[in-house]
Amino acid sequence: MKIRPLRSNDIPSLLELSQQAGWNQTQADWERMIALAPDACHGIEADDRIVSSTTGIRHGHDLAWIGMVLTHEAHRGRGYATALVQHAIDHLRDKVAWIKLDATDTGKPVYARLGFQDETEVQRWERKPGPVEKASSYLIHEYAVDPSFDRAYFGAYRVPLLNALRRDGESCFVVGYGYAMSRPGARARHLGPCVVRSTEAARALVEDVLAKHGGESVIWDLFPSNADAVRLAKQYGFQPMRHLTRMALPCRPDVLPILRNESSVFAIAGFEYG
Ligand SMILES: CC(C)(COP(=O)(O)OP(=O)(O)OC[C@H]1O[C@@H](n2cnc3c(N)ncnc32)[C@H](O)[C@@H]1OP(=O)(O)O)[C@@H](O)C(=O)NCCC(=O)NCCS
């Protein structure tokens, strides 16, 4: 078994992996992940193609996020995912305080064996296409990433990710309250991240995204502990589709927890980013 860094010419086989699992990532998503972390996205090759993958994106020195843990159906149960996640941990352990990920029920046992512990629940909600009228009177602007605002709520520095998502998608902003982004996906438009310190401003931002993209299915990944986000999702016709477990691994015995303000995180960036 040989582990090697992912390159952009692996993208056709990587897309096949994410499509086989029914995931929403596009070619642009894989390109973005490899560009954000060229030294921490790895794969295992067989028959001249990547058959197992992981990404590991660092959010400053506090946090790294493992994602895109996928093994081709024909190559499962051979220890590939375990080896890649272990490799990612070894690579990231001395660079950050915490490593986290959002685990599917199939992935969870792999991570638990490697020392990850359950932290909280995240849910994917989905809305079928349908028109949305803009009712909110908030003025919506284009978003220019404000590092200290996002960090105060997300809990770690993720400006390179936010800038990359902004370039590849759309973003909107209510001055003084917060922002929302959305990007194209293979199955549905992805709403998130959305960090806002008022429910009514969050409503204005969600409404802005849905009014522009009423003709598309939209997915929204949220913390069910944020009751306002759940209420908004229901009001706009979203339904819960999947639940995942956020899991965390401290990289040193003395690390302090990352303080995230879940009540203002209306949408996470995605299971592959946190
Ligand atoms: C989850 C997933 C990545 C696991 O990939 P994998 O390469 O098969 O994982 P591993 O082989 O490392 O471990 C999986 C199982 O195989 C077992 N295994 C490991 N090495 C083995 C070997 N040499 N021979 C037989 N079984 C082995 C593991 O013990 C584990 O068993 P479990 O059923 O008790 O958990 C894969 O099933 C997948 O792509 N699923 C769809 C996408 C998904 O949910 N990804 C996780 C996102 S969080």
The ligand as an SDF file (V2000), in Angstrom:
LIG
                    3D

 48 50  0  0  0  0  0  0  0  0999 V2000
  -15.8330    4.5630    5.4780 C   0  0  0  0  0  0  0  0  0  0  0  0
  -14.8640    4.1120    4.3930 C   0  0  0  0  0  0  0  0  0  0  0  0
  -14.0090    5.3210    3.9830 C   0  0  0  0  0  0  0  0  0  0  0  0
  -13.9760    3.0280    4.9650 C   0  0  0  0  0  0  0  0  0  0  0  0
  -12.9850    2.7220    3.9980 O   0  0  0  0  0  0  0  0  0  0  0  0
  -12.0930    1.3940    4.0850 P   0  0  0  0  0  0  0  0  0  0  0  0
  -10.8670    1.6600    3.2950 O   0  0  0  0  0  0  0  0  0  0  0  0
  -12.9190    0.2300    3.7520 O   0  0  0  0  0  0  0  0  0  0  0  0
  -11.7440    1.4070    5.6430 O   0  0  0  0  0  0  0  0  0  0  0  0
  -10.8000    0.3990    6.4310 P   0  0  0  0  0  0  0  0  0  0  0  0
  -10.5140   -0.7810    5.5880 O   0  0  0  0  0  0  0  0  0  0  0  0
   -9.6510    1.1700    6.9510 O   0  0  0  0  0  0  0  0  0  0  0  0
  -11.6960    0.0190    7.6330 O   0  0  0  0  0  0  0  0  0  0  0  0
  -13.0320   -0.4020    7.4120 C   0  0  0  0  0  0  0  0  0  0  0  0
  -13.2450   -1.7850    7.9660 C   0  0  0  0  0  0  0  0  0  0  0  0
  -12.3880   -2.7400    7.3670 O   0  0  0  0  0  0  0  0  0  0  0  0
  -11.6630   -3.4640    8.3980 C   0  0  0  0  0  0  0  0  0  0  0  0
  -10.3270   -3.7650    7.8880 N   0  0  0  0  0  0  0  0  0  0  0  0
   -9.2460   -3.0050    7.9700 C   0  0  0  0  0  0  0  0  0  0  0  0
   -8.1980   -3.6380    7.4210 N   0  0  0  0  0  0  0  0  0  0  0  0
   -8.6520   -4.8230    6.9650 C   0  0  0  0  0  0  0  0  0  0  0  0
   -8.0620   -5.9200    6.2880 C   0  0  0  0  0  0  0  0  0  0  0  0
   -6.7550   -5.9450    5.9870 N   0  0  0  0  0  0  0  0  0  0  0  0
   -8.8620   -6.9480    5.9330 N   0  0  0  0  0  0  0  0  0  0  0  0
  -10.1570   -6.9600    6.2260 C   0  0  0  0  0  0  0  0  0  0  0  0
  -10.7740   -5.9470    6.8860 N   0  0  0  0  0  0  0  0  0  0  0  0
  -10.0210   -4.9130    7.2570 C   0  0  0  0  0  0  0  0  0  0  0  0
  -11.6060   -2.5070    9.5060 C   0  0  0  0  0  0  0  0  0  0  0  0
  -11.4140   -3.1730   10.7220 O   0  0  0  0  0  0  0  0  0  0  0  0
  -12.9480   -1.8980    9.4180 C   0  0  0  0  0  0  0  0  0  0  0  0
  -13.8900   -2.7880    9.9590 O   0  0  0  0  0  0  0  0  0  0  0  0
  -15.2220   -2.3740   10.6530 P   0  0  0  0  0  0  0  0  0  0  0  0
  -16.2740   -2.8130    9.6950 O   0  0  0  0  0  0  0  0  0  0  0  0
  -15.2450   -3.1200   11.9110 O   0  0  0  0  0  0  0  0  0  0  0  0
  -15.2220   -0.8820   10.8120 O   0  0  0  0  0  0  0  0  0  0  0  0
  -15.6160    3.5320    3.1580 C   0  0  0  0  0  0  0  0  0  0  0  0
  -16.5330    2.5780    3.6090 O   0  0  0  0  0  0  0  0  0  0  0  0
  -16.3420    4.5700    2.3340 C   0  0  0  0  0  0  0  0  0  0  0  0
  -15.7820    5.1900    1.4180 O   0  0  0  0  0  0  0  0  0  0  0  0
  -17.6470    4.8000    2.6660 N   0  0  0  0  0  0  0  0  0  0  0  0
  -18.4740    5.7750    1.9590 C   0  0  0  0  0  0  0  0  0  0  0  0
  -18.0320    7.1920    2.2870 C   0  0  0  0  0  0  0  0  0  0  0  0
  -17.9660    7.4690    3.7780 C   0  0  0  0  0  0  0  0  0  0  0  0
  -18.9270    7.2930    4.5170 O   0  0  0  0  0  0  0  0  0  0  0  0
  -16.7690    7.9620    4.2110 N   0  0  0  0  0  0  0  0  0  0  0  0
  -16.5350    8.3220    5.5950 C   0  0  0  0  0  0  0  0  0  0  0  0
  -16.7140    9.7700    5.7260 C   0  0  0  0  0  0  0  0  0  0  0  0
  -16.6400   10.2790    7.3970 S   0  0  0  0  0  0  0  0  0  0  0  0
  1  2  1  0
  2  3  1  0
  2  4  1  0
  2 36  1  0
  4  5  1  0
  5  6  1  0
  6  7  2  0
  6  8  1  0
  6  9  1  0
  9 10  1  0
 10 11  2  0
 10 12  1  0
 10 13  1  0
 13 14  1  0
 14 15  1  0
 15 16  1  0
 15 30  1  0
 16 17  1  0
 17 18  1  0
 17 28  1  0
 18 19  1  0
 18 27  1  0
 19 20  2  0
 20 21  1  0
 21 22  1  0
 21 27  2  0
 22 23  1  0
 22 24  2  0
 24 25  1  0
 25 26  2  0
 26 27  1  0
 28 29  1  0
 28 30  1  0
 30 31  1  0
 31 32  1  0
 32 33  2  0
 32 34  1  0
 32 35  1  0
 36 37  1  0
 36 38  1  0
 38 39  2  0
 38 40  1  0
 40 41  1  0
 41 42  1  0
 42 43  1  0
 43 44  2  0
 43 45  1  0
 45 46  1  0
 46 47  1  0
 47 48  1  0
M  END
$$$$
